[in-house]
Amino acid sequence: MQPFHENLLTALDRAVDEEEVFQALLAAARQLGFEHCAYGLRLAVPISNPKVITLNNYPLVWQTRYMEAGYLAIDPSVRHGQSNQTPILWDDALFSSAETLWAEAKDQGLRHGWAQSSLDGFGVGGMLTLSRSCEVLTALELREKDSEMRWLVQAAHISLSRLMKRKHAPQPVVPLTPREIEVLKWSADGKTASEIGEILSISVPTVNFHIKNVVHKMKAANKTAAVVQALISGLLH
């Protein structure tokens, strides 16, 4: 195994929170010749407006401007990452639909960048971006560093999504009982209260009692929302 991988794995093994993980990723990014590193995690809930969490070492002025201007909603690199896991390079063509964003980013020293997203089985998406203020990313450099950069993407997603999902994903205020989880699993499969009652040999009122408790514990609006939250939070596996 190459020193790059060894150094990163050692740092990730020692990390106890997302900030320490990010610092390890940033050190690896600098080892690859980049000044800046950014990781964005899009949780799968709420479904209508998924929560986005970001970690980066961009200039504070740019972080503030990006948030206040609502650039996340129009950032072409982010839109690409939401539907495509192919690596992408920053260039004028990519940002043709957001020229003001691109001009302001370059003014802050964010001129040459590379990004790749990843998506796990729970619908959680993450994107790692590596950038610098000078030296264009050449095809030769990208070929030489391809395996390390892609490896960094996976290391970032596995390490940060695990920590950040645990912190930000919805969790019941009181742990679900084995029977509540069982009822919820069958609900997730589309079974009615009557069908679940037959499967588990319990009455329909008892099934509804368990569902009501789950909705309360998950602080969900209804059974459907409780099922989605429980599934995303890994409670049904």
C-alpha positions in Angstrom: 0.0 0.0 0.0 1.3 3.4 -0.9 2.2 6.0 1.8 -0.7 8.2 0.7 -3.2 5.5 1.7 -1.3 4.5 4.8 -1.1 8.1 6.1 -4.8 8.7 5.5 -6.0 5.4 7.0 -3.9 6.1 10.1 -5.4 9.5 10.5 -9.0 8.3 9.9 -8.6 5.5 12.4 -7.6 8.1 15.0 -10.4 10.5 14.2 -13.3 10.7 16.7 -15.5 13.3 15.0 -16.2 14.8 11.6 -13.8 17.7 12.1 -10.9 15.4 12.7 -11.9 13.3 9.7 -12.1 16.5 7.6 -8.6 17.6 8.7 -7.2 14.2 7.7 -8.9 14.5 4.3 -7.5 18.1 3.9 -4.0 16.9 4.7 -4.4 14.2 2.0 -5.7 16.8 -0.5 -2.7 19.0 0.2 -0.5 16.0 -0.4 -2.1 15.7 -3.8 -1.3 19.3 -4.6 -4.6 21.0 -3.6 -5.1 24.0 -1.4 -8.8 23.5 -0.6 -11.0 20.6 0.2 -14.8 20.6 0.6 -17.2 17.8 1.4 -21.0 18.2 1.2 -23.5 15.6 2.5 -27.1 15.6 1.5 -29.3 13.7 3.8 -32.3 11.9 2.4 -34.7 13.7 4.7 -36.8 15.7 4.8 -37.8 14.2 1.4 -39.2 17.5 0.1 -36.1 19.6 1.1 -33.2 17.3 2.1 -30.8 18.8 4.6 -27.3 19.6 3.3 -24.3 19.7 5.6 -20.9 21.0 4.4 -17.3 21.0 5.6 -14.6 23.0 3.8 -11.6 25.3 4.3 -12.6 27.9 1.8 -12.0 31.6 2.7 -14.6 32.7 5.3 -15.7 35.5 3.0 -16.6 33.0 0.3 -18.4 30.7 2.7 -20.6 33.6 3.9 -21.2 34.9 0.4 -22.1 31.4 -0.9 -24.7 30.8 1.8 -26.2 34.3 1.7 -26.5 34.3 -2.1 -28.1 30.9 -2.1 -25.5 29.6 -4.5 -26.0 26.0 -3.4 -29.3 25.9 -5.3 -27.7 26.9 -8.6 -24.2 25.6 -8.3 -23.7 23.5 -11.6 -21.1 21.3 -9.9 -23.6 20.4 -7.2 -26.3 19.7 -9.7 -24.0 17.5 -11.6 -23.1 15.5 -8.5 -26.7 15.0 -7.6 -27.4 12.9 -10.7 -23.9 11.8 -11.9 -21.0 10.1 -10.1 -18.6 10.8 -12.9 -15.7 13.2 -11.9 -16.1 16.7 -13.2 -13.7 19.6 -13.7 -14.4 23.2 -13.1 -14.3 25.3 -16.3 -16.2 28.1 -18.0 -18.5 25.7 -19.8 -19.6 24.0 -16.5 -20.4 27.4 -14.9 -22.0 29.0 -18.0 -25.4 29.0 -16.3 -23.9 30.6 -13.1 -21.4 33.1 -14.4 -21.6 35.4 -11.4 -21.0 32.5 -9.0 -18.0 31.5 -11.1 -16.5 35.0 -11.3 -16.8 35.5 -7.5 -15.3 32.1 -6.8 -12.3 32.8 -8.9 -11.9 36.2 -7.1 -11.6 34.2 -3.9 -8.9 31.9 -5.3 -11.1 29.0 -6.3 -10.1 28.7 -9.9 -9.2 25.1 -10.6 -11.2 22.3 -9.2 -12.2 18.6 -9.4 -15.2 17.0 -7.9 -16.9 13.6 -7.6 -20.0 12.5 -5.8 -21.0 9.2 -4.2 -24.4 7.8 -3.2 -25.1 5.1 -0.7 -28.0 2.6 -0.4 -29.8 4.9 2.1 -30.2 7.7 -0.4 -27.5 9.8 1.2 -25.3 11.7 -1.3 -21.9 13.1 -0.7 -19.5 15.1 -2.9 -15.9 15.8 -2.4 -14.3 18.8 -4.1 -10.6 19.5 -4.4 -9.4 22.9 -5.7 -6.5 25.4 -5.9 -5.9 28.9 -6.9 -3.2 28.3 -9.5 -1.8 25.6 -11.9 -4.4 24.2 -14.2 -5.3 20.6 -13.7 -3.7 18.8 -16.7 -4.8 15.5 -18.2 -1.4 14.0 -17.3 -1.8 15.1 -13.6 -5.3 13.7 -13.5 -4.2 10.4 -14.9 -1.3 10.1 -12.4 -3.5 11.0 -9.4 -6.7 9.3 -10.5 -6.7 6.4 -8.2 -5.7 8.5 -5.1 -8.4 11.1 -5.8 -11.1 8.5 -6.4 -10.0 6.6 -3.3 -10.2 9.9 -1.3 -13.8 10.3 -2.4 -14.8 6.9 -1.0 -12.8 7.4 2.2 -14.5 10.8 2.7 -18.0 9.4 2.1 -17.6 6.3 4.2 -16.0 8.2 7.1 -18.0 11.4 7.1 -21.4 10.0 6.2 -21.2 7.5 9.1 -20.5 10.2 11.6 -22.7 12.9 10.2 -25.7 10.6 9.6 -25.6 9.5 13.2 -25.5 13.1 14.3 -28.1 14.6 11.9 -30.4 11.7 10.8 -33.7 11.5 12.6 -33.7 9.1 15.6 -36.5 8.1 17.9 -36.6 10.0 21.2 -37.2 6.5 22.8 -35.7 3.3 21.3 -38.2 1.3 19.2 -39.1 -2.1 20.6 -38.5 -5.3 18.6 -42.2 -5.6 18.0 -42.5 -2.0 16.8 -39.6 -2.5 14.4 -41.3 -5.7 13.1 -44.6 -3.9 12.5 -42.7 -1.1 10.8 -40.9 -3.5 8.5 -44.1 -5.0 7.3 -45.6 -1.5 6.8 -42.6 -0.6 4.7 -43.4 -3.6 2.5 -46.8 -2.2 1.9 -48.8 -4.5 4.2 -52.0 -3.2 5.7 -52.8 -3.4 9.5 -55.0 -6.4 8.8 -52.3 -8.2 6.9 -49.7 -7.4 9.5 -52.0 -8.7 12.2 -52.4 -12.0 10.4 -48.7 -12.3 9.8 -47.7 -11.6 13.4 -50.8 -13.3 14.9 -51.9 -10.1 16.7 -55.1 -8.0 16.5 -55.5 -5.0 14.2 -55.9 -2.7 17.2 -52.6 -4.0 18.5 -50.9 -3.3 15.2 -52.3 0.2 15.1 -51.2 0.7 18.7 -47.6 -0.1 17.8 -47.8 2.1 14.7 -49.1 5.0 16.8 -46.2 4.5 19.3 -43.7 4.5 16.5 -45.1 7.7 15.0 -44.9 9.4 18.4 -41.3 8.2 19.1 -40.1 9.3 15.6 -41.9 12.6 16.0 -43.3 11.9 12.5 -46.4 13.4 10.9 -47.8 10.0 10.1 -47.1 6.3 9.4 -45.5 6.9 6.0 -43.1 9.5 7.4 -42.2 7.2 10.2 -41.4 4.4 7.9 -39.2 6.6 5.7 -37.3 8.1 8.7 -36.8 4.7 10.2 -35.5 3.2 7.0 -33.1 6.1 6.3 -31.9 5.9 9.9 -31.0 2.3 9.5 -33.5 1.1 12.1 -35.1 -1.5 9.8 -32.0 -3.5 9.0 
